[in-house]
Amino acid sequence: MVLKRVGLALPIFLVFLLSLLLHAPARVLSVFMPATLQAGAWGGSLINGQVQGVLGQQPAQLGWDWHPASLLRLALDLDLELQSPVNGSLRLERGPLSLTLDIASLRIPAGAAPWLGAGTVIPAWQGSGLAFARRHSGAWQRGEGSLTTPGGPLRLDLQGQVQQLVLPPARIIWRVKGDDLVGELRQIDGNAPLATLTLTGDHRIQWQVRDRMLRLKSGYVSQNDPDLVVLTVAEPL
């Protein structure tokens, strides 16, 4: 008799729980927002909503569409739309083993980029059709697509070594090598390699800068092979 009552009550409870999820206000997600986004006004629901706030001292809006059916796969599946200094449309899926990110479009403005390190300045970048996947252990499983820039001022502080130059039109081409995500920075003219950015499976970031890139610095003169890696810097993420 008790088991029969439990069997009858369980579907009612699940329907009630689903109804709560469908109608819960967007604000319940406030505890999950990253500290970099200072949330302000909330709108919509847990399933479909948006939040306005401040990102990097600039106005920002994040909108989402959640696909609750993904819970049947023990996954969290979201379509996200970010409008801020960085604009992007993407789909994020977090499963029990890995995190997948498909980016339909991405635009990064020129200027200061403190999220890449204090004092960093970058030219504008844009890309589409980017796809990444990483296991929760850190190993990268997928890296596809590229980002392009028309060029402009670039300033990087690599462990106290400031590299300041004017980047020509270039692209970063992403691929996976072993457990690492590798981005090759290449000059569009002649497809000449400039540098390599690696995000390793053991949670480190590594830069390898070629002599060709340093020749873009004012006053830099070298007799080296332009393809020679003259600077390697690695640090924890």
N, C-alpha and C positions, 0 to 999 in steps of 0.2 A: 504493500500500500504506500509506504514512504517513498520507494523508488518510483512508483507511478506518479506521485505528486511532484517529485523532483523533475521527472521527465516532462511533465506538463508546464511546470514553472520556468524551466530553462529557456525555451523559445521566447516566452514572454519577456524574460529578463534581457535576452539578447536584443530583442526588438527595442526595448526601452533604452538599452545602452546605445544602440545605433542611433536612435532618435536624439539622444543627448549630444552625440558627436556631430550629427548633421546640423544641429541648431546652436551649438556652443559658439559664443562670440569669439572673434579673432583674438581678443586680448588675452585669452588663456595661453597663447603662445609666448607671451612676454618673457617667461622664465627661460625660454630657449634661444632668445635673440642674442647674438654675439655682442660683446661689450663695445665693439667698434661702431655699431649702429645704435645711436642714442634715439630710442623710439619715442614718438610723440603721439600723434592721432592714429587710432585704429579704426578699421571699417570692415564690414563683411562678417564672415563666419569662419569657423575652423576649416571648413572645406574650401571655401572660396573667399579670400579676403585680401587686405592690404594694410600696410603700416607706413606712415610717413614719419621721417625723423631727420637725423643729421649723421652723415658719414664723412669723416675726414674734414669736418667744419663746413661741409657743403650740404644743401638740402638733398634728401634722397627719398625714394619711394620703392618699397618692395611689395610686389603682389604675388599671389600663389594660387594654384589649383591643386588640391590634394586628391589623389585617386585612392579611396579607401579600400577598393578591391585588392590593392597590393598587400594588404594585411594577410590575405589568404596565402601569400607566398612568404610571409614573415618579413616583408619589406616595407619601406617607406618611400613612396613614389610621389614626386612633386614637380609641377611645371612652375618655374619662377620667372618673374619679369622685374629687372632692376633698372630704375631710372635715377641716375646720380651722375657725378663726374665720370663714373664707369657705367656704361649702359650695356645690358645684356639680356638675352632670352635663352633660357636653358632648362634642361630636364635633369633632375637629380633623383637617383634611386639608391637608397641605402639598404642593403640586404644583410643577411646574417654573416656573410663572408667578405663582402666587398662594397665599395662605394663607386658608383658609375655616374659620370657627368657628360651629358651631350649638350653642346653649346651651339644653338642655331645661329646666333650673331653676338658679336662682342665689339664694343668700341671703348677705347681707353684714350682720354685726352692727353695732349702734351702738357708738360709742366711738372711741378713737384709731385713725387710719388713716395710719401713717407711710409706707406705700407710695404715698400721694398727696401726700407732702411732709411735712417736719418740722412738728410741731405741729397737723396736720390732725385735726379731730374731725368725725364724721359721724353722722347718725341711721341707723337700720336701713333696708336696702333689700332688695327681692326682685323677681324677674322670671322669666318663662318664655317660651319661643318666641322667643328672641333669635337673630339671625343676622347675621354680619359676614363680609366678604371684602375682602381687600386685596392688591393686586399687590405683588410684591417691590420694585418701584420706589418704592412708597409710596402710590400712588393707591388710594383706597377705591372698591370696586365695589358693595358691598352693605352696608346697615345697616337692620335691621328690629327692631321690638319696643320694649318700654318697661320701665323699672324704676320701682317705686312705693315710697313711704315713708309711714309714719304721721306723720312729722314728729319733730322733736326738735332738740337743740343742734347747730349747725353752726359750725365754725371753719375758715377758709381763710386762708392767708398768700399773698397774690398780689403777689409781688415786693416784699415788705416792707410791704404794706398788709394789715393783719389785719382780716378781716371776721368778726365774731362775732355770731350771731343765733340765734333759735329758728325753725326752718323749719316751716311748717304742712304738713299732708298734701299731698304733691306727687308728680309723676311726671316722669321724663326720657324723652322720645320721640325715638327715633333715626331718622335718615334720611341719605341720601347726597346731597350737593349738589356737582356737579362732581367733583373729585377728593377732596373732604373728607367726613369723617364728622361730622355735626352732631347734638348732643343738646340738645333744648329742654327746659329745666326750667320746668314749669308748675304753678301751684297748682291742686289738684283742684277747690276751690271756685271756680266760674266759669271754669275753664280759663285763668286769667290768667297771662301769661308773667312769669317772674322773672329768668331768665338763659339764656345760650346757651354751651354748651361745644363747641368745634370742634377736632377732630384733623385737621390738614391733610395733604395729600398730600406736602408737603415737610418732614414730620416736626416739626411745631410743634404746641403746644397753646395755645388761645386762649380766654379767658373774656370774655364781654360781660355785664355786670351791669346790670339795669334799676333805676330809681329805686324801683320797687315792692318789690324785694327789700331794698334798703337801709332801707326803712321798717320792716322787721322788726327792725332793730337798736334796742336800748334807747336812748332819748334822741334818735334821729334825727328831724328835722323838715324837711320839704321842701315847696315850692310847685311843684315840677316836675311835668310830665306823668308819671304813674306808668310809662308805657311807654318813657320816654326812657332810652337807654343812657348811663349816667353813668360807667361804668368799663370800660375795655378793657385787658386784659393778655395778652401773648403771649410765649412763650419756647420754646426748643428742647426736644424730648422727650429 
